[in-house]
C-alpha cells in the first residue's frame, strides 16, 4: 500500500471504473422480473449436501492449519544450530503464512454463516440457523442479531433513509458550509491530513471497524442514536421487541466462546491463544471490513433518496470485484466476485453465483457494475474519495476531500422520468430480492 503513497500520479484504476466515471449516470430501468426470467430455476435451489460439504471443508482446513501451526515452534527449536537469525526468519515466515491462510479460512467460515442466515446454505431453516449460530459464535459474532440487521440492509440497500450499513455522511454531518459558499480552505480544514495519518486511519478501520460496527453502529445508519446503538442489547433500536430473545441467544453464543477462550488461555497461556486465535481473528475482521466496505463505498456507485429509490436500483448499487483472485473465490465463497447477483437474488447459493452473474450481465449490460482495480488500491481510493454527499439531491455520488464528484447524474430529465415511471410500476416482492 505504501506504493500508492509514493506514486499518487499513477492511474491504477481499472478500465471499468474509468468507463463508469466518464459516463453520466441514469438510474437502471430493468425490472426484477426480467432478470428472474433469465435465470434457470434450478440455480435458486440450495443443495444441502453440497452446502454441508463446504462447512466440513472449511472446518477441516481450519483444524489442519491449527495442527500444522502447533509444529512451528518445535520445528524452529530443532534448528537452533542454524543460528538465531535463521530461526527468527523461519518462525516469522511460517507464522505469517499460518495467520494469512487461517484468516482467509475464518473469513470463509463467516461467509458460510452469512449464507446460512439467508437460507441458502441448506434447504432447512433450522439446520441453517444451527450452523450459522455455531459458526458465527466461534468467530465471536452475534449471529441472530447480525442476521437481523443484515436482512434490513438487503431490504433497503442504497437507500439514504433506510439502509443499515455504510450510509454516507452528508455535507452538514461533516460540518461543511453549503456548496454555494464553501471555499477550498473549508474542505482543507475538515479533510486535510498527511498520507501517513490517512494510512493510520485505514489501519484502524481495518483492525477494529467490524467490532466498532457491532458495538457502536459505527458506519451504520445515522437514524439511530450515536454510540448507544449496538448488536448486543435486546432493547437496542436495531431490533423489535419480538426479537429480544434472539439477541440474548446471540449474546450467549458469543459469551460461551469467550469463556472457552478464557479457559484455553489459563491452560495454554495467553501468548499461545494470541498466536493461534487472536492474530488470525483480527485479520479475519480486516477481510470482512474490506469486502463489505468495497461492496458499497465507491465514487462511481450511487445512493438514492426515497423518491427515486427502488429495491432493484438499490440491489444494483454495488460492484463486483476480483478480491484476491482465485483465493477470493475459493476461500471467500464468491462474496466479492458475485456480489451484484447476491443482492438481486439472496436465495441463490454462493456456488451458483458465477453462473447467475453470467445470466444477469446479459440482461443488465451497462447497468452491471464490475471493477478490476486491485482491491487494495480500491480500498485506499474509496477511503480517500468517499467523504460526503449533498443533502438536496435525489441521486448522489460521493464527493472527495475537495468537494469534487467522481461521477455526474445525466441531465436528460426525459429519460430519467421515463426510467422512474418504469421502475415505479415494477412489481418487486420481498421474496424476489430476499
N, C-alpha and C positions, 0 to 999 in steps of 0.2 A: 504493500500500500504506500510505502514511502516514495515509490517511483512516481505516484500520482502527484505528490507534493513537489518533487524535483522537476517534473516536466509538465506543468499545467497547460502549456500551449499545445500539446499533442491532442489530436482529436481521437479519442479512444471509443467514441460512441459507435454502436452497431449501425449498419445501414438502415435497418427497420426503424430504429429510433430517430435517425435523421429524416427519414421519409415522413414519419408522423409529425415531427416538429415543423416541417416545412409545408404541411398540408393543413389549411384551415379546417376546423372540426365542425361536423354536423352530427347530431345525435343519431345513433343507429335506428333504422326503421324496420328491422327484421322482427318477425313475430316468433314467439317461442314455439308456436305450433309448427311453423315451417322447419325449425331446427329439429323438433321432435320427430317429424315425419322422415327426416333424412337419416335417422339413426336406426339400425336394425334393433328390434326389441330385445333380442337375447343379450345385448350388451348392457342392459339395465339390471339384469338379474345376478345377484351375488352367488358365488359358488362357495358353499360352506366349507367343503374340504380344502379348496384352494386357499381360502382366507385363513383357515386354521394352519395350513402348511406354512404360510408366511409368518404366522405367530411363532410356530415351533422353530422355523429357520432363524428368525432374529434372536429369539431367546438362546438358541444353540450358539449363534455367533457370539453373543454377549458372554455366555458361560465359558466358551472356548477361549475368548480373549482374556478372561479373568485367570483361567488356568495357565495360559502362556505368560501372562504378566507376573504370576506368582513365581515364575522361574527366572525372572530377570535378575534379581539381586543375587541369588545363588550362582548364576552364570557369571556375573561380573566379579563376584568374590573369588571364583575359581580361577580368574585371570589376573590376580594380583601381581603375578610375576611379570606381567607385561608392562607394569608401571601405572602410576596413579592417573596420569593424563589419559592414557588409553582406556582405562576403566571408566573414567568420568565421561569421555566422549561416547563410549559404547552404551553406558547406562542412560545417558541423555537421549541418544538416538532411539533406543528401544522403548523407553518410557514415552517419548513423544509420539512414536508410532502407535503405541497402545492407546494413549489419550485421544489421538486423532480418530482412529478407527472405532474405538469404543463410543466416542461421542456421536459418530455417524450412526452407529447401530442404535444408540439410545434415541437419537432424533427420529430414526425409522420406527422404533417402538412407539414413540409419541404419535407418529403418523398413523400407525395401526390403531391406536386408541382413538384417534380422530376419526378414522374410518368407522370404527365400531359406534362412535357417537352419532354418526349419520345413518347407521343401519345398513351400511354397505359392505361390512366385513363378512357377515354370515346372514342367513335368511331368518334367524331367530332373534327377536328383540332381547329376550332375557339373556341369551348367550352373548350377544353383542355388548350389553351393558356390563355383564360379569367380566368379560375380557377387558373392556375399556377401563372399568373401575380398577381392576387388578394392575394392568399395565401402567396407567397413569399414577396410581398410588405409589408404585415402586419408584416413579420419577418425581415424587412429591408434588404432583399436580392434582388439584381437587376436581375429579372427573365430572361429576354431575353439575357442579357449579359452572365450570368452564363450558361444558356442553350446552348449558342453558344460554349463556351469553354468546357463544359461538353461533348457535342457531339464530339468535336475534340479529347477529351480524349478517348472516346469509339472507335473512328476510329483508334487510334494508341496506345492502351493500351499495356504497356510493352515495347514499342519502346524507346530506349535511345535517338534517334534523334527527335522523333515527338510527344511523349506523352506530355500531358499538366500538369499532377499532380504527385507529389511525385517522381520526377525524381532524381535518386541517384546522389550524388556528386562524382566526380572522384577523384582519388589519387592526381592529380595535383590541383584540385579545393580546396582541403583541405590543400594544401601546404606541402604534404609529398614527400620525396625523392623517387626515383624509388625503386621497391621492391627488386631489386638485391643488393642495397646498404643500404636500410633502416635498422636501428637498433631499438631495443626495446625502447631506450630513445627517438628516433624520434617520435614514436607513443605516448609515455608518454607526450612529450612536447605539442602535439596537443590536445590530448583527456583526459589526466588525470585530474580528478576533484573529489571532495568529493561526496559521495552519496546524501548528503543533497542538494548540489548545482545542481546535476542532477535532483533531485526531484523538485527543484525550476524551472528548465528549462522545465520539463514536465508540471508543472502547468502553466507556461507562454504560452506554445504551446496550451494547452487545453483551456485556458481562452481567448486568443486573436488570436490564429492561423488562425481561419476562416476569421477574418477581415484583418489579415496580408496578407492572400492569395488574398482576393478580392481587397485590396487597393495597395499592392506592389508585387503581384505574388510570395510571399514567398512560398517556396517548390514547385513552378511551374517549367516550362521548362526553362533551362538556355539559350535557344536560343534567349530569349527576353532581352532587356536592363534591368539591375537590378534597382529596386526602382522607375522606371518611367513607369512600365507596370501595368495597373490596369483595373478593370472591370467597371469603371465609365466614362472614357474618350472615346468619339467616335473615336478619332484618335489613340487610343491605338493599338499597333501592334497585339493585340489579335484578332482584328476584321478587316473585309474587309470594304471598303468604302460603299458598298451597305448595310451594317448592322448598319450604324451610327444612323439611325432613331430608331432602336430597342434599342440601348444603351441609347439614350435620353429618350425614353419611360420608360425604366427600371429605370433610374435616377429619372424621375418624380414620379414613384410609391414609391420609397424609400423616396423622399423628401416629398411627401404627408403624408406618415406615420410619418415621423419625425415632421411635422407640427402638426399633430393630437396629438402626444405625448407632444409636447411643450404646446399646449392648455390645455391638461389634467394636466400637471404639474402646470400651472397657476391656474387652478380651484381647484385641489385637493392636491397640494404641491408635490415637487419633491420626498420627502420621501415616499409618498403613491405610486407614479408611480414606484419608485425604488423597493418597496416590491412586487407590483403586476406584473410588467412587466420586469424590468431590471434584477433582480436576475434569474428568470426562463429563460430569454433570454440568459444570459451568460452561464447557464447550458446547454441550448439547443446547443449553439456553441460548448460546450465540447463534447456532444454526436456526433455532426456532424464531428468534427475533429477526434474523437476517431474511429468511424467506417470507415471513409474514409482512415485514416492513416493505420489502420489494414488491410483493403482490399488489399493494395498494398505495404506494407512495412513489409516484413517478411524475416528472414535469410534463409529460405528454398525455397523461391519463386524466379524464375529467372527474369532477364531483358535481352532483346535481342538487338543486333545491326542489322542494316538494312539488312545485307547479309543473316541472318538466321531468321529474324522476319517474321511472317505471322499473319494475323488477328486472326486466330484460336489459335495459340500459345499465342498471346497477351491476348486474351479473357480468356484463361485458366491460365494465370499468376496472379491469385488472389486466395483467400481462403475463404471458408465458415466458419463462427464462430457462436456459440450459444450465441451471445451477450445478456446478461440479461435474458436468458432462455425464458420462456413464455411471459414475459413482452416485450422482444425484438420483438417477433413475433406479439404480439397484438398491441403494441403502435408504433413500428418502421416498421411495414408492411413488415417483412421478409427481410429488407435491408441487414442484415449480414448473416442470415441463408441460403439464396439462392442467394448469390451474383455471384457465378460462372454461374448459369443459366441466371442471368440478363445480364451478359457480353456477353454470347453467343447469346441470343435472347432478344433484347431490347423491342420488341413489346409484349412480354408475360406479362400480368398483374401480379402484385405482388401477388395477392391471388391465382394464379395458380403456383407460384414459387415452393412450396413444391412438387407438383406432377411432374413438369418438372424436378426438381432435381433428383427425383427417376429414371426417364427415362434416363437422361444423365449419371447418375452414372453407370448404367448397361452397357453403351457403353464405357465410359471413363476408367472404372476400376481404375488402379493405377494413371492415369493422372488427376483424380479428387482430388482436394485439400480440406481437411477439418482439422480443429484443435479444439479439445475440451478443450484446455488450457483455464483456466479462463481468460477472455478477459482483465481484469485489469492487470493481470500479463503479458499477451501477449503484452500489451501496453508498460509496463516497459521493457520487454525483447527486443522488437523491437527498442525502443528508445535507448537502450544501445548497441545492437548488429548491428544495421543497420547504419553504419558510412560512408562507402565509397565503391567504386568499382574500378576495374582496368580499364585502358584506352585501353588496347590492346587485349581484349578477346571478342569473338563473343557472348558468353553466360556468363553472370556474375551473381554472387551472392554477397550480401552484405558481407563486412568484418567488424570485430569488432574493438574495441579500440586497440587491439594488432596486427592488421593486419591479423587476422585469419578468414578463411571462414568456415561457418557452414556446407556447402554442396559443393561437388565437381561435376564437369561435367564428365560423363563417358568417358573413354579413348577408347571405342570401336568405332573407327572412321568409320568403315564399316557400322555399324548400324546407326551411325549419318548421314552419307552421304545418305544412303538409305532413312532415315526418311526425310531428307531435300528435296530429289528428289520427294518424295510422296507429301509433302506439297506444293512444288513449282508448281506442276501441278494441285493442287486442285483449283477448280473454286469457289472463295469466293466473293460474291457480297455484296455491302453495305447493300442491303435490308435484306440479311440473318442475318447479325450481328447487323444491326441498325434498 
